[in-house]
Amino acid sequence: MTAFDEPLPSAAAPSRSAASEWAVRRDLSLFNNALAVGVLGGAVTSVALPSLALITLKASPLEVSVLYAAQRFPPAVTALFGGALVDRHRKLALLTWGKAVGGILLLCVPLAAYLGFLSLPLLCIVGFLFAAVNDVSSTAGISYLPSLAKGDNLAAANSKMGALFSFTDAAGSYLASGLIALLGTSRAILADVASYAISALCMTRIRTPEPPPSARPDDSTLLREIKDGLRYTARHPVLWPLVKSNTALSLAMTAWDVLYLIYVVRELHWSPVALAVVMGCASVGGLVGALAAADGSPARAVGGGALVRCC
């Protein structure tokens, strides 16, 4: 074989690499858009559900507190086994099924209103189950992101996702005001049902390979992994204080949400449309903070947060 007979270097490898990078970017875009659409629809439900309880069903303060507790309690339980469950299964599959099941649960509310069976116990059951499914789905989503963005790209992806979610959360509140005014409170929830269907559809189009779940010893059980996780968290010098502070903050914010909602609806006689508009204004603060942190600068992020507090 002469030198002229030797095979030339193949140009297929660079093209395959470029195609692979393009596919990952496409899947990351699908992932972000799917979750953002879910946030957009979720902002509608966050206004519609309490409005149905207070205005349509004339719920008492105690009943509204029960509804909020039904929505806040499941994450405290599912968080114990959610992480271990996600580690045992394909994260994208859990995320996709979580979106599909969440949409079906939300569909029960407008359907019950149409059939005349809407009640506070139904809202509590739907809120409880929806929060449990959503918590496992969210855990799977957080765990799946490193499969699409690695190294330095992961921090950038997190920042972009935060800004996108803050924007869609604010836009969702304004969307809620328009939909509630146009369709009514219960039928506006159909927008959230549609958002979950779109999210699930986008997830099914992601093609980036996901690493298989880690192998476990034969004697490993879900309960034992939960105990190991609790023991590790309780002994960690950073995680345990964060758990306690976040728990206290969550309890305080839940109490604030209940009191605020009852006050503006019962005392100030706000409509669901007015409530959605004000919630949209509050969400703008999250957008400013996310954009301030987009370049990874803590100083800009703190400055943005101070600006929001001053306003």
Residue pairs with C-beta under 8 A, 6 or more apart in sequence:
23 207
23 208
24 148
24 208
27 148
27 206
27 207
27 208
28 148
28 149
28 157
30 202
30 203
30 205
30 206
31 141
31 144
31 145
31 148
31 202
31 203
31 206
32 157
32 160
32 161
32 164
33 202
34 99
34 198
34 199
34 200
34 202
34 203
35 141
35 161
35 165
35 199
36 164
36 165
36 167
36 168
37 168
37 195
37 198
37 199
37 202
38 99
38 195
38 196
38 199
39 165
39 168
39 169
39 172
40 168
40 169
40 171
40 172
40 175
40 195
41 172
41 191
41 192
41 193
41 194
41 195
41 196
42 169
42 172
42 192
42 195
43 168
43 169
43 170
43 171
43 172
43 173
43 175
43 176
43 279
43 283
44 172
44 175
44 176
44 179
44 188
44 189
44 191
44 192
45 106
45 189
45 192
46 173
46 176
46 279
47 173
47 176
47 177
47 180
47 272
47 275
47 276
47 279
48 109
48 176
48 180
48 185
48 186
48 188
48 189
48 192
48 272
49 67
49 71
49 109
49 123
49 127
49 189
50 64
50 67
50 68
50 261
51 180
51 185
51 265
51 272
51 275
52 109
52 113
52 118
52 123
52 185
52 186
53 59
53 63
53 64
53 67
53 120
53 123
54 64
54 261
54 262
54 265
54 266
55 185
55 265
55 271
55 272
56 118
56 185
56 186
57 118
57 119
57 120
57 123
59 67
59 120
61 258
61 262
63 120
64 258
64 261
64 262
65 258
66 120
66 124
67 120
67 123
67 124
67 127
68 254
68 257
68 258
69 254
70 124
70 125
70 127
70 128
70 131
71 127
71 128
71 130
71 131
72 131
72 250
72 254
73 128
73 131
74 128
74 129
74 131
74 132
74 135
75 131
75 132
75 135
77 132
78 132
78 135
78 136
79 135
79 139
80 226
80 229
80 230
81 222
81 226
82 135
82 136
82 139
83 139
83 229
84 222
84 225
84 226
84 229
85 94
85 136
85 222
86 94
86 136
86 139
86 140
86 143
87 143
87 213
87 214
87 225
88 213
88 216
88 222
89 213
90 210
90 212
90 213
91 140
91 141
91 143
91 144
91 147
91 210
92 140
92 144
92 147
92 203
92 206
92 210
94 136
94 137
94 140
95 137
95 140
95 141
95 144
95 203
96 200
96 203
96 204
97 137
97 200
98 133
98 134
98 136
98 137
98 138
98 140
99 137
99 196
99 197
99 199
99 200
99 203
100 196
100 197
100 200
101 133
102 130
102 133
102 134
102 137
102 196
103 192
103 193
103 194
103 195
103 196
103 197
103 200
105 126
105 129
105 130
105 133
106 126
106 130
106 189
106 192
106 193
106 196
107 190
107 193
108 122
108 126
109 118
109 122
109 123
109 126
109 186
109 189
110 186
110 187
110 189
110 190
110 193
112 118
112 119
112 122
113 186
113 187
114 186
118 186
144 210
145 154
145 157
145 158
145 161
146 154
147 208
147 209
147 210
147 211
148 157
148 208
149 156
149 157
155 296
159 290
159 293
159 294
159 295
159 296
160 294
162 290
162 293
162 294
163 287
163 290
163 291
163 294
165 290
166 283
166 286
166 287
166 289
166 290
166 291
167 287
169 283
169 286
169 287
170 280
170 283
170 284
170 286
170 287
171 280
172 280
172 283
173 276
173 277
173 279
173 280
173 282
173 283
174 276
174 277
174 280
175 191
176 188
176 191
176 272
176 276
176 279
176 280
177 272
177 273
177 274
177 276
177 277
177 280
179 187
179 188
179 191
180 188
180 272
180 273
180 276
181 273
183 190
185 272
232 239
233 239
233 240
233 243
234 240
261 275
264 270
264 274
264 275
264 278
265 275
270 278
285 308
285 311
288 304
288 307
288 308
289 301
289 304
289 305
289 308
291 304
292 300
292 301
292 303
292 304
292 305
293 300
293 301
293 304
